Amino acid sequence: MPRAWGRSISLGLLLAATLADAASAQVTLRRRAPPPPQSQAPAGTPAWEAEVWPFPAPDPKSWGDDERPKPAEAADPLGGRKLGARERLTAVDSGVEPTLYRLWGLPPLQTQVLRQGEMILEVWTRPAGGVRQTVTRITVRRDGQAFVQARAGLACCEPGIARRVGFDAPLPDGAATTFLALREHPMWNAPRDVRVVESGGSSDAICVDGVAYDVTLVVPGRSRSLRRACDSAEFGQIADALEPALRAAAGHEPRIDVLFPRIDFSGARGAYRSLVEGGGTLKAAPDARAQPPTFEPAPEDTAPPPAG
């Protein structure tokens, strides 16, 4: 074989081996391609929203007009309602602005349309020595279904609610009965803010440690808000609302459960009972605000709607 042919064959074999190695490398690179990026939804985004985040794909031409996924029923139990011709919104003065409810991922209490046989019970917990807060909302519809919504987070130091977590869930059948029984409880006739006055006339002035509870009841035409802070006797007066609401929220989110290791207000009930039996009382605070005005809701129309 001529020497030139030998060189040609060697170069050909070398070139073929190089191309084979390159093809193998390409196959390897394709097999080891990185996985598609995961959802970049902010922490605390509900699962139904995080699964499709961002929703829809950011098309500059239709971004403002494309339909968005509707929230689950438990996330907005009264969603989609509009005021009837003779209906009015119930005045709510819970100390929480509508925009703040949005930061917590809840429909504003001031915009909820309630009808006969329905109610909302809301509980805020605010430790005096920190910024960690929780909000628990119970909604009872006239179809007998009850729902619980709860949020927890740090209400401080940045525009949003830091480390916000939460859930929305339906309650078991029959749970509505417990909460409907609270609508006529005597505690709603008590002053919004109180001070503990012992039998001797001494009273507590300032809360420097402990927890403050804000409880709000909303029914058609009437809302009542109560704030009780630090003293067990104060908690005992509203324990019948605090305990079932917090128990309904237990077991859904471990990061909220850890904030309430023991939901038992029997001691607070005993302290309130001892205060009253000993001649003491819960006196209205000097700066207590008046409750919002009430009205009698118009009777609901029972006639069928006109044709067309």
Secondary structure, 3 states (H helix, E strand, C coil): CCHHHHHHHHHHHHHHHHHHHHHHHHHHHHHCCCCCCCCCCCCCCCHHHHCCCCCCCCCCCCCCCCCCCCCCHHHCCCCCCCCCCCCCCCCCCCCCCHHHHHHCCCCCHHHCCCCCCCEEEEEEEEECCCCEEEEEEEEECCCCCEEEEEEEEECCCCCCCEEEEEEEEECCCCHHHHHHCCCCCHHHHCCCEEEEECCCCCECCCCCCCEEEEEEEEECCEEEEEEEECCHHHHHHCHHHHHHHHHHHCCCCHHHHCCCCCCCCHHHHHHHHHHHHCCCEEEECCCCCCCCCCCCCCCCCCCCCCCC
